[in-house]
Amino acid sequence: MVNQTLSYQGGQLDTCSPLIMGILNITPDSFSDGNQFSSLDGILRHVESMIQAGASIVDVGGESTRPFAEKVSVMEELDRVIPVVEAIAQRFDICLSIDTMKAEVMQQAVRSGAHMINDVRALQEPGALRVASELQVPICLMHMQSNAQQMQISPTYQDVVEDIIGFFQERIEACLAAGIARERLVLDPGFGFGKTCAHNYSLLRSLEAFQCFNLPLLVGMSRKQMIGDVLQKPVHERIYGSVVAASIAAIKGAHILRVHDVAATSDALKITRAVYHNKDN
């Protein structure tokens, strides 16, 4: 049975029914909301609106990981995210996640008020495993085939679900060996990260398979190409498709849904909770 409580410094997340992680990209080039926020006041207003709409976690990222994105230096990423993390931590009582693969950014973000690490490289970058062990905060391990610059160049798998399960087994063992407690781990199969459209929908169709680890499952499909490929619509016209995908993921056992459109997803989750998670009926 999945541990239904994810503890962080200052609070707990109850994952017995799906939670929303609101996306906050402090980047000029993210695929959906790059360069959207020009001031700290604007960022804080957006965070407040996500919280009011139903977000339980806010995920702050300072480096785009969209396909073919340019790499960002440690200093540039720190300059982007640390003032934002500090400001959010001072103003709002919410679980704050740092979306980074860099050990130094993890360290400084947690010192500045972040409660959780969301790493698209699953602690494989230099120093990341050691620093995550020292920080002792919840960590999301995501699967990415290759890297942002190469991941969408003909991604191939023997079996996408089984291959990712094998990857998770290896990364969980590495975390445990480094002294990271199992109850701090969250898994993300990495929709859109080194996957074709067919791979992505195969993952969604078989999402229950990842329950074999008895760990919380985070899913992020919001506005991604897998939605656009089916709808044949640009990024900002993918809200309805994204909400449907998130609802399917919730029904299939996802514990945390990482989304841009918090209010719309929150409404959809209230319905799925009423049907699938309301124990009074």
Secondary structure, DSSP 4 states (H G I P E B T S, - for coil): ----EEEETTEEEETTS-EEEEEEE--S--TTTTT---SHHHHHHHHHHHHHHT-SEEEEESS--STTPPP--HHHHHHHHHHHHHHHHHH--SEEEEE---HHHHHHHHHTT--EEEETTTT-STTHHHHHHHHT--EEEE--SS-TTTTTSS---SSHHHHHHHHHHHHHHHHHHTT--GGGEEEE--TTSS--HHHHHHHHHTGGGGGGG-S-BEE--TT-HHHHHHHT--GGG-HHHHHHHHHHHHHTT-SEEEES-HHHHHHHHHHHIIIII-TT-
